[in-house]
Amino acid sequence: MLRRLVDFCAGRTAIYDRLRNWLEGDFRMQAEVIAGEGLPECGRVIDVGCGTATFARLFDPDRYVGIDLDAVYVGGARRRAPGHTFHQMDATSTDFPAGSFDGGLVVGVLHHLDDATAAAVLDELRRVVKPGGRMLIMEQTHSPWTNPIGRFVNHFDKGGFIRSPEEYGRLIGPRFRIARSSRRRSGFVDYVVIAGSAHDSA
Ligand SMILES: C[S@@+](CC[C@H](N)C(=O)[O-])C[C@H]1O[C@@H](n2cnc3c(N)ncnc32)[C@H](O)[C@@H]1O
């Protein structure tokens, strides 16, 4: 019953955005990290699995490209941030030439993907970001017992692959140079934040 309600909300972008904003404290944590890591100033950035443009407005429209597999979310993104660029595209295999971007952002995507698909997304991201380009990945992780609401949210999250910080590190480490990794809370939701850069060599 609750699962069906979650699915219903996820298909309606206005309800989905409101619910997520409430659960995640208006995404203030992610906005702070994105600014702190200097992503909006690093050049042209690709936002992989951009959803309904949660973070687009933190970037200059000329320096931002959002991609998402889901046409409904891409439509919602275009309505929410009309001056920015969005493409409906599979992040495992994009149309961009190698080295098209100076930075990559991934928020809340890998926990929806099994290891093989997550690895394919990260490999493609490494291809389209210039060697040495900026990388910022923030993904949901398991909540401790002291955060029962976070545990409840994770239980009903549509992502079936919520990982520990170590498991995310094992996926990301071979593909990107990890400079910093930390646990942060976004409203009720626990995240792993991994900042680094694309490897200089393939
Ligand atoms: C929880 S949403 C996160 C959206 C946004 N990044 C945010 O944090 O608000 C996960 C997004 O990943 C997208 N996604 C999943 N697999 C994808 C793929 N292979 N290519 C592109 N987008 C994908 C989904 O469609 C969904 O919009």
The ligand as an ORCA input file, in Angstrom:
! r2SCAN-3c Opt
* xyz 0 1
  C      16.553      9.656     -7.080
  S      16.655     10.338     -8.696
  C      17.887     11.589     -8.382
  C      17.640     12.819     -9.196
  C      18.564     13.995     -8.873
  N      19.943     13.677     -9.157
  C      18.371     14.412     -7.449
  O      19.210     14.065     -6.600
  O      17.368     15.040     -7.140
  C      17.582      9.152     -9.678
  C      17.571      9.505    -11.151
  O      18.475      8.673    -11.859
  C      17.903      8.452    -13.143
  N      18.577      7.318    -13.794
  C      18.605      6.027    -13.390
  N      19.294      5.278    -14.273
  C      19.725      6.111    -15.256
  C      20.486      5.937    -16.454
  N      20.953      4.729    -16.827
  N      20.725      7.006    -17.225
  C      20.262      8.237    -16.859
  N      19.542      8.458    -15.750
  C      19.262      7.413    -14.946
  C      16.435      8.221    -12.830
  O      15.616      8.353    -13.962
  C      16.187      9.284    -11.774
  O      15.739     10.501    -12.300
*
